[in-house]
Amino acid sequence: MSVGSEMHTAGPGVTEAGGETMTPDRQGLILAELVAFMTKDTPSVQHVLDLTAPHLEEIAGLTAATVFELDSETGQMTVSAQVGEPGKRDRLVAGKVFRAPAGGKPVVNGEQMAIRLRIGGQTVGILLLTGTALGELQLDTISTMALHFATTLQGLAAEKQRQFVAHSSATIRELFEQGMTAGDVRTAAELLARSCATAFRTEHAAMHLIDGDGLIRYVHGVGFSDDIHREMTANLLGKAASDSPVWRGSADRGEPMLVADATAVKVRAGGLAQTLGVKSFIAMPLMSAQGPVGMVMCGDSSGMRDWSAQDRILAQQLAVEGTLIMDSARMRQAAEVHMNELTKQAFHDSLTGLPNRKLLLDRAETAVEIAGATGTRVALLLLDLNGFKQVNDTVGHHAGDVLLQLVGKRLQGVVRRPDLVARLGGDEFSVLLTGSPDEKAAIDVGDRICERLREPFDIEGSPVRIGASIGVAIFPEHGTEVAELMREADAYMYQAKRGGGGVRLAGS
């Protein structure tokens, strides 16, 4: 608003005895109105400035006024309230007040006056007045007015601090609670990116994770399109994190990097900042005890933002918390991989990767139980290779191992899912057929296996030929327990072997 456009509260003149009208004391009036206003309302700094501006226009020819709020941690001044048109040198003039004694008179520079706003021995801001007759202001008026502005700034700063603590505490608590249950690194990374965008109320948040060689292995973000995500991933995956000036500026110091103007710093071509088109951003390195983990970047593409000391504190907290979450997720993921590997080792053959005897028996027990309840069939085939010993004796045990691996692959190519192929040990294999196969279907599978295994195998450039002997037992015709089916199939497998190979059905 323009100075004097609203809130002219000088009131009517005072009429004394004899009918003579006296002009009221404007400087006394401004102080009285401030007292009345401050005692009944919780004003903003703009409210206080709007109240005083009309009086200052009458008293001192005020043309513009600005209240700068001072960040005690960074020394940065931000505009908290303003009337009239600001001047290009306002910050420079306001800054001169810090070179004057704290308890001294206001600094006057031509038609501008800079007034230090202090309360409790602490400077909380600067009031900069521009006018044609600032010398008319009495020192009592200036000091009292400054106290009201300082009190308002202090109260608002306390409220902002309260809101900051509440917001940051809630964000970090939620991040911790959810992050500690993230089962893998990607889930934790996505949660961290969302939490950072929420924490700083930014339009975008993106992050990348690096491996032990410092290469980017994962990219994720929120607040942008799938096309941008694909572009960013294509630009960064496999690239060295150290190629980014932003990474070097934050990771080398181990501190967040707060940038108000993205055009004032160097960024990686095709990197997070450039691809997102952010005009201001915060970059938070994730630094664990084992080394760098990655980086989170939050920013806005619609405009620049002056980051505060509170933002820096929150960025530091999120960087520490984010690193803990990522480390925990990596440990849980590694533990799960290890457990899966142990489980695989317990239930799979180490040479062929096929299920072993234990897994076959477990699956067979389940299949028989289901078949018994549904009135269906299960077929069990036991298979022994013909000519395998000769391969070991003539070509070598290494060739025998390769042959067993190739046999396993051929068997898997013959049977359908979810039928199971297992290696029981040595050159003995088994096939479990579900889906209620009858005798003909089970024998057909056995015949296809024999035909497939009779085809030559290429072992180190030489053709190797073998055959197979297969015994077949079917639930419930040849046994109602898995152990019975195993005995029957085994007996007829050896019968087939004595007959030169092929397929033998139990009881035939």
Secondary structure, DSSP 8 states (H G I E B T S, - for coil): --TTSS-------EE-TTS-EE---HHHHHHHHHHHHHHH----HHHHHHHHHHHHHHHH-EEEEEEEEE-TTT--EEEEEEES---TTHHHHHHGGGGS-TTS--EEETTEEEEEEEETTEEEEEEEEEES-GGGS-HHHHHHHHHHHHHHHHHHHHHHHHHHHHHHHHHHHHHHHHHTT--SHHHHHHHHHHHHHHHHT-SEEEEEEE-TTSBEEEEEEESS-HHHHHHHHHHHTTSBGGG-HHHHHHHTTTS-EEES-GGGS---TTSHHHHHT-SEEEEEEEEETTEEEEEEEEEESSS-----HHHHHHHHHHHHHHHHHHHHHHHHHHHHHHHHHHHHHHHB-TTT--B-HHHHHHHHHHHHHHHHHHT--EEEEEEEEESHHHHHHHT-HHHHHHHHHHHHHHHHHHS-TT-EEEEEETTEEEEEE-S---HHHHHHHHHHHHHHHHS-EEETTEEE--EEEEEEEEETTT-SSHHHHHHHHHHHHHHHHHTTSEEEETT-
